């Protein structure tokens, strides 16, 4: 029996939750009716363009905008970095123009004259020895006695170098917004954003207006992956151009090269690792010296050793030293599981190398060490996921010790990786209304990043009210609606599902109170099932949903559901959502040792996310993550020119992503049922994108017998590793 009236229904009572349900916004997107920020066209709208620095590091000596201002059709010009200001990377914003047509704005940008004084720069960090004073003081950590553990005569020790480079965000919809001033103290923003309810503050404070006077609208967004939380320089300058132009709407969307240069990148990580284990396979010690960059501001500290960091749990003896390198490249932004894919690659590759040195099957090796995970619950989850993933990948049939010994130049290999994530719910508030005509609406200031948030909300409300998904109207995407947290850290599904459940239960109970007299029962004796309100155990005493709602007369029901931030509020007795998941992935690859080309045969994912609301969209999240993982494992890299400080591939021609023929077969298994569902809803966006790079790297090592030390696993890197190490 539930301990709280809001608890999720028991498995036997669920009619929608956990089923495969299509996204309710699918028809709008497929038909083109869905309106993205780029589709917004306001009366008399102007178009804005930004002049960007061609240099990685320079001082603006002078800037002259007079010729641009004279150009017919130009309505506003702004200097962003005037004389004496520094530009810190290629693409840094220098000036902006708003004009009646895009081509006029582009012409105006070309007429702005800027004189620069170039300054010394650093744009690559793979060789930390060349970074000089750009290296920030190291963060150090020590647990236990690693020196003694490494000196143990029974220890088997493996050493290696591993790396994962800076990659850029590649959202299909670039960053940008349309801004308009209805009056001098009120701003309307149609933004491509991950934070409808919170973005207004990013505009309000710099522009000197109250946050309540900023209306942010985002009906649909073409992805964000962690990069679209800020108002950004271009957002603020677009708003200022709009005001300078008399309040007219201004559209400022980034071009693809600007998107790649300045709209955010995932930081790099390189590391020298030494790890030890007992001969029977138990890990005893970890030592790492790592570094990375996320731009001028450096980068955060990665959680090394990944999964086995602790406390509680963790490798018993550890020492790590991490340095951050300041480079003159566009700044870092959250990229789907910040710091985790990097730390996962370094850790899982190092441990896979150790397993090979122990002559152990990696599945057996990681199962043996699962107890080093943060808690016993995780240990059980990992062991179950390892076995399930191995079964789906035909591991026992297809795995072999390092180096495929079969004839021919195409070698096959399997690799495995573990990952973890939090996924606690964010703060969420929603209004649920039931009208006398039977219509139901759930309204909140959330955003749907394309992951199925609308559908999840409709499922939860429909489940609670005994209605089909199509009977629920979901209204979101506007900051005027009840507050909902930004979509980051896989917090959205937990937040919106919990607030919707609470609001829907309260609305349902109000309806029961209004209907009970007509059914000759007490409110707590009623239930809402299959479009009816009826007395429990007595189907003869029943009203259709519309008949029940008609009892409201002219008074609609209004209820509000609130999910508090679990980090700031005590955890409720209601078991709606919590954080902490684990996942296991296996990659099956073929490597051509003559060309160095890596092909994905199959990717298998076994993933936990607590109670699954919609199995179809949950699996879709994992499929998408696996595709992203193949991209960064085999193709993606921000290639910088040491001589000029410029990015050599700021485009979709040479900044490579996987195509449909590069993905291979994707197999997804969601860990559900007893032992998982009881934990409530947990976020899923981040976890499955963490392991692909490590799993694919380990599979390549298994295939060719040598480690390709850094991603992406491009043909030249594979051939170089083969030439250096030879076939095992």
N, C-alpha and C positions, 0 to 999 in steps of 0.2 A: 504493500500500500504506500502511496506517496506520503512523504513527511511534510509536504508543503503543497498548498493548492495549485501552485504554479509549476510544480515538477512536471517533467515530460511524461506523457502517457506511457504505460507499459507496452512492451513490444506487441502483445496480442491485441492491443486497442488502437494501434497506429494504422490509419488508413492512407495517409499521405507521406508522413515522415519516413525516410529511408527508401522510398520508391524512386524509380527512374522517371522524372518529370521534365518535360521540355521547358526551356526558358520562355517566360511569358512575353519577353521583348523580342523574341526571335523573328516574328513576322514584320515588326517595325524595322528591324535592321536589314532583313533580307529584301524588303521592298523599297528601301531607301527613305522611308518616312521618318526614321530616327534622325534627329537633328543634333549634329556635333557643333562644337564652337565654330569651326570653319564655315559651317552652313548658315551662321547667323548673319543676316544682312539687314541693317537698320536704314531708315530713311536718311538720305544725305550722308551716308557713311563715308569716312575717309580711310585711307590705307597708309599704314606706317611701315617704314623700313629703318634698319639700324646700320650705321657705319661702324665697322669693327676693325680692331687693330690687326695689321698684318704681321706684327712682331710678337715674339714670345715674352719680351720684357723690354720696356722702353718708357721714357718720359715724354709727355706731350709738350713740345716747346712752344707751339703756337697752333691755333685753329681759327680758320676763317670760314664762316657760313654765309657770307653776304651773297655770293652767286646763287647759292641754293635758295635763299629767301626770295630772290627776285624771280625765280622761275614761275611762270603762270601755272596755277593749279596747286601750288604749295600753300598750305594753310597754317602750318606751325613747324618750327625747327627748334630743337633743344640740344644744347651741349651737355653731354653727360660727364665727360672728363675733359676739363679745360686745361689751359696752360699750367704746367707744373705738376700735373697729376701723372701717376704711374699707371701703365697698363701691365698686367701680370701674366697674360697668356694670349696667344693668337686667338682672335675672336672676341676679346674683351670689348665692351661697349664704349664707344667714343662719342657718338652723336646719333640723333634720331630725327626723322622727318615724317610729317603727315601730309598727304596730298589727296587730290580728288581721284586719282587713279594710281594703280601700282607702278606702272611704268614711269609716271611722273615722279613718284617718290624715289624710284631707283635712279633716275637721272639726277635728282637733287642730291642724293647721297654722293654720287660721283663728282659733283661740283664742290663739295666741301674740301677745303685744302688744309691738310694737317702736316706739320713738321714734327718729326720724332727724333729723339736722341736714344739710340739703342743702348741697352744695358746688358750685362752678362746674364746668361740664362742656363738653366739645366732642365732638360725635358725627359731624360730617361734615368732610371734608378736601379736597373738590374745589376750593375756593378757598383755596389755601395761604396767601394773603395775610392771611386772617382767623385763622390758627392761632396767631399770636403765639409765645410761648415753648414751645408744644407741638411745634414743629418741631425735630427733633434735628439736630446738625451734619451737614453734607452730606458724602457720600463722593464724591471727585473722582478722575477718571482722564484722562490725556492721552497720546495716542500720535501721533507724527509732528508735523506743523505744520499743524493745521487752519486757522489764520488765513490762511496763505498759500494753501492749497488753495481756500478760499472766495473769495479775491481774484483767482484765475485768471480772466482775461478770457474764456477758452473754457468756463468752468464754467456749467452749468445748475443753478440752485438752487431747491429747493422747501422751503417752511416750512409747518408745521401744528401743530395741537393735537389730542391724542388721549387717550382715557381708557377705563378699564375699572374698574367699581366693585367694592366688597366684595360677595361673594355668600356664602351660607351653605351648609354641608353639608346635604344632604337625603337621608340614607340611609333606605331603606324601613324597616329595623329601627333604632330609635333606640338611643342609647347606654344601657348599663346592665349589671347583673349580678345574680346570686343568690350570696350569700355565706353560709357556714356554718362553724362552728368544731367539728370533731370532738372536739378537746380544746383546752385553753387555749393551746397552742403550735403548733397546726396549723390552717391555714385552707384551705377548699375554695372555689374561685371558678368559677362558670359565667359566663363573660364573653363579651360580643360584642367580640372583639378581633382585631387584625391581628398580634399577637405572642404566640402561645401560650407559647413557650419563654422569653420575656423579661419578660412582664407581672408575674410573681411578685415580681421585685425591687421593682417599684413599690408593692407591698403590704407586703413583708417589712420593709424599712428603716423606714418610718413607724410600723409596728405593732410593731416590736421583736421580730420572729421570724426564724428562718433562712429564706432563700429556698427551700431544699429542703423546707421544711415548708408551702409554698404550692403547692397543686395547682390549676392552671388548666386548664379544660376549655372547648373551643369546637368542637363538632361542625360546626355550620353558622353562618354569619354573613350577615346581610342587608345586606352592603356596608359599606365603610369609607372608601375613597377617600383615605386618609391621615389620617383623623380619629380612629382608634381604636387608638392605641398606649399611652396612659397609663392608670394606675389611676384617675386623676381624683379630684376632691374627692368626688363622689357615690359613687365606688367605695370610697374609704377610709371615708367616713362610714357607708356601708351595712355595712361590715365591723365598724365600731365599734358600730353599733346592734345588730348580731348578737351581739357579745360581751356588750354590756350586757344583752341579753335572754336571757342564759344559754346562748349558742351556737346558738340557733335560727336556721334559715335566714331570710334577709331578701332579698326581691326589691325592687330599686330600678331601675326603667326610666324614662328621661326621657319626659315628655309631649312632644307635637310642638312646642308653643310654647317649651318649655325647650330642646329639641333645636336649634331655629333660633336661639335667643338665645345659648346658651353653649357648644354642642358643637363649635364651630370654624367659621371662615370663611376664605375665600381673600382675601388682601390686595388692596387696590386699587392702581392705577397710573395716574397722569396725567402727561403729558409735553408739553413744547414742543420740537419737533424741527426742525432745519435740516439738510438733506442736499444734497450736490452730486455731479454726475457730468459727465464729458466728454460732448460732443454725440453721440458715437457710442454712449454708454450705459454706460461704465465708471464705477462709483462711486468717488469720490475722497475724500469727506470726510463726517463725521457730527458733529453737535453736538446735545446734548440736555440739558435741565434737567427732572428728573422728581421726583415725590414720590408717596407713598402711605401707607396705614395698614393695620395688621392688628390694631388695638386699642390698649390701654394700652402694650403693649410695642413699638409701632411695627411695622415690617415690614423684611424683608431687602432687599438690593440686587439689582435685576433685572439680568439679563445683556443689557444694551444696548450696541451694536446687536446684536439677536438673530441667531444663525447666523453673522453676519459680525463677531463680536467679536474672535476671535483671542486670543492667538497660539497656534499659528502661523496664518498667513493673516490674514483680517480686513480691514476697511476701513483703508487705509493711514494716514489722518489722522482722529483721533477726539478729541473732548473730551466728557466727560459729567459731570453733577453730579446726585446723587440725595439727597433728603432724606426722612427718615422722620417721620411725624406721629403723635403719641400721641393716640388718641381713646378716649372712654369707651364702648366697645362690646365685646361678647364677643371673646375672644382669637382670634388666627389659629392655624390648623393647616394642616399639609400638605394640599393639595388637588390630587390627580392632576397631577403635573408642576409642583411648586412654582416659582413665579415665571415659568415659561415661557409660559403662555397670555397673561399680561399683557405680557411683553416682546415676544412674537410679534406681538400686535395693534399695539403702538406701532411696531415696526420695519417690519413688512410693509405697514402702512397708509401710513407715511411713504415707503417705497420705491415703493409702487404710485402714490402721488401724483407722485413724481419721474418714473416711467415715463410717466405721462400727460402731464406737462409736456414730456417728450422726444418725445412722439407715438410711443412704442414699444409694441409688443405686450408685455404683462408676461411671457409665456412666454419670448420672445426676450430680454427684459431680464434675467430671473433666470438664464437659461442662460448669458448673456454674463458674468454676475458670479459664477457658481458657483465659479470659481477662488479667490474670497475666502473660501470655506468653510475649516474648520480644516485639511484635508489633501486631497491629490489623490484619495484614495479617496472622500471625501465629494463632491467635485466631480463625479466620474463618476456616483455614485449619484443626486445631484440632477438631473443632466442626463437620465439614463435615466428617473427618476420623472416629471420634467416632461413628457417626451414621452409616456410611458404615460398619465399622467393627462389630458393634452390630448387624446389619442386617445379615451379613454373618455368624455370630456365633450363630444366633437364641437366642440372649441375653434375650429378653423378655420372651421367653419360658423356657430357661434353667437356668437363674440366680435365685438365692435365697439368702436371708440374711445369715449371717455367720452360718455355721454348717448345713450340709445336714441332715435333720430330718427323711429321709426315713429309712425303716428298712434295715437290713443287714450291713455287715462290710465294704462294698465298697461304698465310699462316692464320690459324684461328685461335682465339683466346677468350677467356672469361675473367671478369673482375667484379669485386663486390665492394660496397661501401655502406657505412652507417651514418645517420644524421639525426639531429634533434632540433626542436624549436619550442617556443613558449605558446603563443596563440591565445593568451588571456583575452577576455572581451574588453572592448573600450566602453566608455560612457555613452549611453544611448537613451533617447527619450522619443516615444512615439505616441501619437493620438489615434485612437481607434473609435470610429463612429459607426453606429447601426441606425439606419433610417427607417421610418415607418413602412416604406415600400420594400424593405428587405435588403437594400443595397448596403454594402460594407466598404469602408475606406480605411486604409492604414496610411498615415501621413507622418513623415519624418525627414529631417534635413540630411539624409544620408546621400551617398553617391553609389552608383553601380559601375564598377570599373570594367564591366563586361564579364564578371565572374558569376553572375546569377543572383545578385543581392535581391533584386525585385522578386525573383522566383522564390527564394528562401523565405522572404517575408510573407508572400502569399500562401506558401505551404503551411507555415506556422499558424497564421490566422485561420486558414481553411481547416486545418486539423483541429484547432481549438473550438471552432464554431460549427463543425460538422458540415462544412460546405466544400464544394469543389474549388480548385485553384482559380478557375476563371470567374468565380463569383466575388473575388476579392479585388478591389481597386487599390493599387499601390501607388502612392504619390510621394515622390522624393525629388532631390536635385535642386532645392532652393533653400537659401539660408533663412528665409522667413518662416520655414517650418520648424517643428521642435528640434532642439539640438541633437546632433549625432556626431560622434567622434570621427576624426579623419581615418581613411582606410590605409593603415600602415601596420606592419608587424602581424598581419593575419588576425587582426582584432575585430574585423567588421562582422563576420558571420556570428560570432559569439555575442556581440553587442546587440545587433538588430534582432536576432532570434529571441534573445532573452527579453528585450523590451517589448517586442511584439507579443510574445507569449503572455507576459504580465498584463499588458493592456487588453489583449483579447479575452483572457480569463475574466478580468474585471467587467468588461463589457458584456460578456456572456452571462455573468452572474446578475447583472442589472436586468438583463432581458428575462432571465428566469424569475426574478422577483416580480416583474410585470405580468408574466404569463401564468405563474403558478395558480392564482385563483381560478382561472378559466379551466385548468386541468384538475382542479380539486386536490392539489398537492402542495407540499412545501417546496420552496426553491431548491433546497439541497437534495430533493428527490428527483430532480429533472436532469436530463442530459440532452446534448445536441449531437445528433448522429444522422448522416445521410440526408441532409436537407430537412430534417424534422427536429422539433423540440418535443420530447416525450417523457413520460414517467418511466424511470428505470424499472425494467422487468415487466412493464405492462404496455405493450405496443398499441393496445386499444385506446389508451389515453395519449393521444398524439395530435400535434398540429404541424402543418407544413411550416417551413421557415417563414414564408411570406405571411401566412395566417398568424404566426406568433408575433411577428414584427408589427402587424396591423393593430395588435393590442396596445401599442405605444401611443395610439392616437396621433397627435400632432407633435409629440415630443421625441426627438431623436436621443439616442444614448451616446454619451461621450465618456470615454475612459482614457486614462494616460498610463502608459507603462514605462517604467524607469529601470535601466540597468546602470548601477553605479560603477565607477572605476574601481576595480578590485585592488588596485595599488593604493588607493586613498580611503577606501571604505572597508569596514569589516566584511568578511565573506558571509553571505547569507546562508541560511539553512537550506534554501532552495537550491537544488543541484542542477542548475540550468547550464552552466558553462564553467570551464576551468582551463588552465594552460598545461603544457607539457606533453609533447608527442615524440614518437620515434619513428624512424623509417629505415628501410633497407632497399638498396637497388643493386641489380646485377646487369652488367653490360656484356653482350656477346658480340665480338668484333672479328673482322677479317682484315689482315694487313698484307698488302702487296710489298714484299721486301725488295722488289726491283724498282718500283715507283715511289714507295713510301706512303701510298694512299691508304687511309684507314676507312673501312666501311662498317657501318653499324648493321649487324644482323638483327639483333633484338635487344630491347631495353625492358627490364622487368622491375616493377616497383611494388613493394608491399608497404602500405602506409596506414598509420593510425591517425585518426583525428577525432576520437571520441564518438559521440552520436552523430551519425550522418543525416543531415536534413534531406538532401536531394542527392541520391547516388549518382545520377547522370552528370550533374554539374560538379560533384566532388571528383569523379573520375576525369572529367574534362580539365579540372585544375591540374591534375597530375600529368595528363597527356601534354598540356601546354608547358609544364615545367620540364618534362623530359625533352621536348623539342628545344626549349631554351638551353638546356644542358648540352645537347648535341652541338648547338651553335657555339657556345663558349669553349667546349672541349676541343673542337676540331677547326674552328674558323675565326672566331672573333679576336681582334687585337687592334689596339690603337697604335698605329705605327708612326713614330715621331722621328723627324730628321735632326740629327745631332748638330748639323752645320747651320741650319736656318731656324731651328726651333719650331718648325711648322709640322702639322699633322699631314701625312702623305696620303691618307685615304679617308677624307671627310665626306664620304658619299656612300651610296648603296651599290656602287659598282665594284669598288675595291675593299670596302669594309664588308667582309664576307659574312653571310648568314647561310644557314642550311636551307636547301630547297626540299621539295616534297620527296625527291628521290634519295635524299641523304639521310632520312630519319630511321629507316628500318621498321621492324615490327615493334609496336609498343604494347606491353602487357601490364595492366594495372589491377591490383587487388587491394581493396579497402579492408582493413582489419576492423571488423564490426562484430556485434553480438555480445554475449556475456563476457565481462572483463574489460570491455571497451565502452559500450553504450552508457554504462552507469556514470561515467565521468562527465557526461554532458557534452555540449557542443564546443569544439576546439578549432581554432583557425587552421586553414590548410594552404593558403596562398604561398607561403615561404618554404615549408619543409621539403617538398619534392624537387626543388630546383637545386638543392645543396649538393647532393651526391653524384649527379651524372659525370662531372669532370673527373672525380676520383675514381669512380667505377670504370669509366672508359679508359683512363690512364692505366689502371691496374690490368684491364683486359688486354691492352696493347703490350704491356710488359709480359703478361702471361703468354701472349702469342709469339713474340719475337725473342723473348729471353733476356732482354735488357730494358732498363728504364729510360723512357724519353723524359728528361727531367722537368721540362716546363710545357705548359699549355700555351697556345693551342697546338694540338698534335698534327702539325702541318707536314707535308711530305718531306720537306728539307730537314726538319727536326728529326723525323723518324729515320731518315737515311743517315744523318749525322750520328745518331745514337747507335745505329747498327755498325757504322764504320768504326766508331770508337770502341764499342763493346763486343762486337761480333755476336754470332748466334750461340746461345748456351747449349 
